[in-house]
Amino acid sequence: MLSRKQKIIIWVTAALLIQGIGMLILHVILSEKTVKLVAQQSIVMSLETLKNGDSTVSRNEKSSKKSRDNVTNIVIFGMDQEKLRSDVIILCSLNTTRNKVTLISVPRDTRIKLNEAMYTEFQRKYPVNRFVKVNAIHNYAGRQKGGQYALIALQELLGLSIDNYIKVNIESFRKIVDLVGGVEMDIPQDMVHSDIDQDLFINIKKGKQRLNGVQAEHAVRYRADYFHGDLDRINFQQKFMKAFLKELLKVSNFLKINEFIRIVYENVETDLKFADFMRFITYLPWLKSENIRMKILPGGGKYIDGVSYFIFDRQAFLKMKEVLGGSDEPY
């Protein structure tokens, strides 16, 4: 006798398979615009299917967005193997009116001042300093509170409204890269590094190649021989993101959009309401790669009390916001 969960998985898989076959036929005989419209409708059907099979999601759940209706700021955390530290931090600003997305990479060593409430709470468990690296907040706050606390800390540092957070684990990253057929990259140097504690063994040769999920994970995590350390790694990560988005936004990959949704839905942690998740994911087929901008948080490295930090340049960030779109939309 199949359990309720097994029945749901079988039902969802069958629905996705039927939709995928239908979209394959449409891709052959219809225009790109029509395929995108069908993909958008298919996304809605898949999300509703997942929602109906998830008892934790309210059918009447409404969007949490209350202001700046055309602009949403979301911080994305790429978590390490133990899900205790954020190796990758990206502020994503989506403007559905301008059809543009801006991704601002935040160095994980960014020095951040804990507010009084966080400092007091962390002090009960750890001998923590008032100033910490931003990627350590998850560890101090714990898995349940880590995303929200890191969001608050970044919001206070940047002076910017951030609506939601998304935490992506390594496994889902690998699956998504494999789903789009890998990502073609020109590796700038041999990448060789081992870390037994993290079960990490990197060995990627220099040159142009298509990276699968595991290789992509290794490449974006590598920084062992980079002269500028984390900043060089961020530059590579942004090149990878551009190449990945180029693959993802290919019309042929719209045929896999349902599987993409399933991986994201099952493997990420977020405080996004279901209505918001649906609103953003249905926008995906209409996004153009040329409308995606990438920036790095302005600042520079500095040793303070023997610890290496990235020091945020507030004035440069204010100029960046002014040039790129205004005080509350960072592009």
SVG drawing of the C-alpha trace seen along z (x, -y; Angstrom):
<svg xmlns="http://www.w3.org/2000/svg" viewBox="-8 -59 56 61">
<polyline fill="none" stroke="black" stroke-width="0.4" points="0.0,0.0 1.4,-3.3 1.7,-6.1 0.0,-9.5 3.4,-11.1 4.3,-8.4 0.9,-8.9 1.5,-12.7 5.0,-12.2 3.7,-9.8 0.8,-12.2 3.1,-15.2 5.6,-13.3 2.9,-12.2 1.5,-15.7 5.0,-17.1 5.6,-14.4 2.4,-15.1 3.0,-18.9 6.6,-18.3 5.5,-16.2 2.9,-18.8 5.4,-21.6 7.9,-19.6 5.3,-19.4 4.4,-23.1 8.1,-24.0 8.3,-22.3 5.3,-23.9 4.8,-27.3 6.6,-30.6 9.0,-31.5 6.4,-33.9 3.7,-31.2 6.1,-28.7 6.7,-31.2 3.0,-31.7 2.5,-28.0 5.5,-27.7 4.0,-30.4 0.7,-28.5 2.6,-25.3 4.4,-26.9 1.1,-27.9 -0.3,-24.4 2.9,-22.8 2.9,-25.2 -0.8,-24.6 -0.1,-20.8 2.8,-21.2 0.7,-23.5 -2.2,-21.1 0.1,-18.3 1.8,-20.3 -0.2,-20.5 2.0,-23.3 0.8,-25.8 -2.4,-27.6 -4.7,-27.8 -5.7,-31.3 -2.2,-32.5 -1.6,-36.0 1.4,-37.9 3.4,-39.5 4.4,-42.4 3.0,-45.7 4.9,-48.4 7.1,-49.2 4.9,-46.9 7.2,-47.0 10.4,-46.3 11.3,-43.4 14.6,-43.0 15.5,-39.4 18.8,-38.2 20.0,-34.8 22.3,-32.7 24.3,-29.8 24.9,-27.6 27.9,-25.4 27.8,-21.7 26.7,-21.9 24.2,-24.7 25.7,-26.8 27.5,-29.5 26.7,-31.3 29.5,-30.9 27.6,-33.0 25.5,-36.1 23.6,-37.9 21.2,-40.8 18.7,-40.3 16.5,-43.3 13.7,-42.5 11.8,-45.3 8.8,-43.8 7.9,-47.2 11.3,-47.7 11.8,-44.0 15.2,-44.2 17.1,-42.3 20.2,-43.4 22.4,-41.0 24.8,-42.5 27.3,-40.1 28.1,-40.7 31.6,-39.4 31.2,-36.8 33.9,-38.6 31.9,-41.8 32.3,-43.4 28.9,-43.9 27.8,-45.3 25.3,-43.3 22.3,-45.2 21.6,-45.1 19.0,-42.4 21.2,-40.0 24.3,-40.8 22.5,-40.0 21.0,-36.8 24.3,-35.5 26.2,-36.4 24.1,-33.9 25.5,-31.0 28.8,-32.3 31.7,-34.7 30.8,-36.7 32.2,-40.2 30.0,-43.1 31.5,-43.1 31.4,-39.9 31.7,-38.6 28.3,-38.5 28.6,-34.9 28.9,-33.9 25.4,-35.2 23.7,-32.0 26.0,-30.0 25.3,-32.2 21.6,-32.4 21.0,-28.8 19.3,-27.2 15.8,-28.3 16.6,-32.0 19.7,-32.4 18.1,-33.6 15.9,-36.2 18.7,-37.5 21.2,-37.8 18.5,-39.6 18.0,-42.1 21.8,-42.6 22.3,-43.3 19.3,-45.6 20.7,-47.7 24.2,-47.8 23.0,-48.8 20.1,-51.1 17.9,-49.3 14.5,-47.5 15.0,-43.8 11.7,-41.9 12.7,-38.2 15.5,-35.7 16.2,-32.4 18.6,-29.8 20.0,-27.5 21.8,-24.3 24.6,-22.6 22.5,-19.7 19.9,-21.8 22.6,-23.9 24.1,-20.7 20.7,-19.4 19.7,-22.7 23.0,-23.0 22.6,-19.4 19.0,-20.1 20.0,-22.8 22.6,-20.5 25.6,-22.0 27.2,-25.4 30.0,-26.3 32.8,-28.2 36.4,-29.2 38.3,-28.2 41.0,-30.8 43.5,-28.5 43.9,-25.0 41.7,-24.6 43.2,-22.1 42.3,-22.1 41.4,-19.6 39.5,-20.1 38.9,-16.9 36.8,-18.5 34.3,-19.7 34.7,-16.6 35.8,-18.9 38.2,-17.7 38.5,-20.2 40.4,-19.3 39.4,-21.2 41.8,-22.0 42.2,-25.3 40.3,-26.0 36.9,-26.1 34.6,-23.3 31.0,-22.4 30.7,-22.0 28.3,-19.6 26.6,-20.2 29.5,-18.9 32.2,-20.6 30.2,-23.9 29.9,-23.7 33.7,-23.2 34.5,-26.0 32.3,-28.6 33.6,-27.6 37.3,-27.7 39.6,-30.5 42.8,-28.8 45.2,-30.4 43.4,-33.6 45.5,-36.7 42.5,-38.7 40.9,-35.8 37.1,-36.2 36.9,-39.1 38.4,-37.1 36.1,-34.2 33.1,-36.6 34.2,-37.8 34.3,-34.2 30.9,-33.5 29.4,-36.4 30.8,-35.1 29.3,-31.7 25.9,-33.3 25.8,-35.0 26.6,-31.8 24.1,-29.9 21.3,-32.4 22.1,-32.3 21.5,-28.5 18.4,-28.7 16.7,-31.3 17.1,-29.3 13.7,-28.4 14.7,-24.8 15.1,-24.8 11.5,-26.1 10.6,-22.5 12.3,-21.6 10.7,-24.5 8.5,-22.1 11.4,-20.0 13.2,-23.3 10.3,-24.4 10.1,-21.0 13.8,-21.2 13.6,-24.7 10.3,-24.1 11.7,-21.0 15.2,-22.1 15.3,-25.8 14.4,-27.5 12.6,-30.8 10.2,-33.2 8.6,-33.9 4.8,-33.4 3.5,-31.0 1.7,-33.8 5.0,-35.7 6.9,-32.6 4.3,-32.1 4.5,-35.7 8.3,-35.6 8.6,-32.2 5.9,-33.0 7.9,-36.1 11.0,-33.9 10.1,-33.0 9.9,-36.8 13.3,-37.7 16.0,-38.5 19.7,-37.9 20.6,-41.4 18.3,-42.9 20.3,-41.2 23.0,-43.4 25.7,-42.3 27.5,-44.3 29.8,-43.8 29.2,-45.6 31.7,-48.5 34.4,-48.4 37.8,-46.9 39.8,-44.5 41.3,-45.5 42.8,-43.8 41.2,-44.8 42.6,-43.3 44.3,-40.6 41.1,-39.6 40.7,-40.1 37.4,-41.9 35.8,-43.4 34.8,-47.0 31.6,-48.3 31.9,-51.7 28.6,-53.4 29.2,-56.5 30.1,-54.5 27.0,-52.4 24.8,-55.5 26.2,-56.6 25.5,-53.2 21.9,-53.3 21.4,-56.8 22.9,-55.9 21.2,-52.6 17.7,-53.3 17.0,-55.2 17.3,-54.8 15.2,-51.7 16.0,-49.8 19.7,-48.9 20.3,-49.0"/>
</svg>
